[in-house]
Amino acid sequence: MKKVLLFSVVGGMIALASCGGGPSAEEKAAAEQAKRDSIMAAEQAKLDEMAAEAAAAEAAAYEAGQAAAAAEGATTTTTTTTTTKAGKMGGEQAKSEAATEAKKSKMAGEDSKKEAATETKKSKMGGGN
């Protein structure tokens, strides 16, 4: 009788250990999905921050060009701004696009200075004849 009781207890312990030893497949899948969502949210936040920095740099370059043009007495130049979706391009590409836009803005300011100087020379030549 003692052996039967002993085997019953051991069998019950084995049954409990084999059936409920950890998270279910649904719990594992939910945890994995939560981890992926967290990573995606962090990456998106990082890309959004980089896009905001690029836009701020572009705006600063545009304002510097406007200030330089106003100081020279030249007409104001307009530049088109390109808003990029951070989700579609990588961080390095977004930075290079921002740098390119800043260079374009700076070159537009220099071009307006050259045009103003050329017009001044023409008016002096025309007025002297």
C-alpha positions in Angstrom: 0.0 0.0 0.0 2.9 2.3 0.8 4.3 1.7 -2.7 1.1 2.6 -4.4 0.9 5.8 -2.5 4.5 6.6 -3.2 4.0 5.9 -7.0 0.8 8.0 -7.0 2.6 11.0 -5.4 5.6 10.7 -7.8 3.3 10.3 -10.8 1.3 13.4 -9.7 4.5 15.4 -9.4 5.7 14.4 -12.8 2.3 15.3 -14.3 2.3 18.7 -12.7 5.9 19.4 -13.8 5.3 18.4 -17.4 2.0 20.3 -17.9 2.5 23.8 -16.3 6.2 24.6 -16.4 6.3 28.0 -18.2 4.5 30.5 -20.4 2.2 29.3 -23.0 2.7 29.8 -26.7 0.3 32.7 -26.7 2.1 34.4 -23.9 5.5 34.0 -25.7 4.0 35.4 -28.9 2.6 38.4 -27.1 5.9 39.1 -25.3 7.8 38.8 -28.6 5.3 41.2 -30.3 5.6 43.7 -27.5 9.4 43.6 -27.8 9.2 44.2 -31.6 6.7 47.1 -31.1 9.0 48.7 -28.6 12.0 48.5 -30.9 10.0 49.9 -33.8 8.8 52.8 -31.6 12.3 53.6 -30.5 13.6 53.5 -34.1 10.8 55.7 -35.3 11.5 58.3 -32.5 15.1 58.4 -33.5 14.3 58.9 -37.1 11.8 61.6 -36.2 14.4 63.4 -34.1 16.9 63.3 -37.0 14.4 64.7 -39.4 13.6 67.5 -37.0 17.3 68.3 -36.7 17.6 68.3 -40.5 14.6 70.6 -40.8 16.0 73.0 -38.2 19.4 73.1 -39.9 17.7 73.8 -43.2 15.6 76.6 -41.7 18.8 78.1 -40.1 20.6 78.0 -43.4 17.6 79.6 -45.2 17.4 82.4 -42.6 21.2 83.0 -42.9 20.8 83.3 -46.6 17.9 85.7 -46.2 19.9 87.8 -43.7 22.9 87.9 -46.1 20.7 88.9 -49.0 19.0 91.6 -47.0 22.4 92.9 -45.8 23.6 93.2 -49.4 20.4 94.9 -50.5 19.6 92.1 -52.9 16.1 90.8 -53.5 14.9 88.0 -51.4 15.4 84.5 -52.8 13.0 81.7 -52.3 14.0 78.1 -51.9 11.8 75.1 -51.9 12.0 72.8 -48.9 11.7 69.1 -49.1 10.1 67.3 -46.2 11.2 63.7 -46.1 9.4 60.9 -44.3 11.9 59.4 -41.9 10.4 56.0 -42.2 11.3 55.8 -45.9 14.9 56.7 -45.7 17.8 55.8 -43.5 19.4 58.1 -41.0 22.6 58.6 -43.1 20.6 59.4 -46.2 18.5 61.9 -44.2 21.6 63.7 -43.0 23.2 63.9 -46.4 19.9 65.3 -47.9 19.9 67.9 -45.1 23.5 68.8 -45.9 22.7 69.1 -49.6 19.8 71.3 -49.0 21.9 73.6 -46.7 24.5 73.8 -49.5 21.9 74.7 -52.0 20.5 77.4 -49.8 23.9 78.9 -49.2 24.7 78.8 -53.0 21.3 80.6 -53.7 22.4 83.4 -51.3 25.8 83.7 -53.0 24.1 83.7 -56.5 21.9 86.6 -55.4 24.9 88.5 -54.2 26.6 88.0 -57.6 23.5 89.1 -59.5 23.3 92.2 -57.4 26.9 93.0 -58.0 26.5 92.5 -61.7 23.4 94.7 -61.8 25.3 97.4 -59.9 28.2 97.3 -62.4 25.7 97.5 -65.3 23.9 100.4 -63.9 27.3 102.2 -63.3 28.4 101.6 -66.9 25.0 102.6 -68.3 24.9 105.7 -66.1 28.4 106.8 -67.1 27.8 106.8 -70.9 
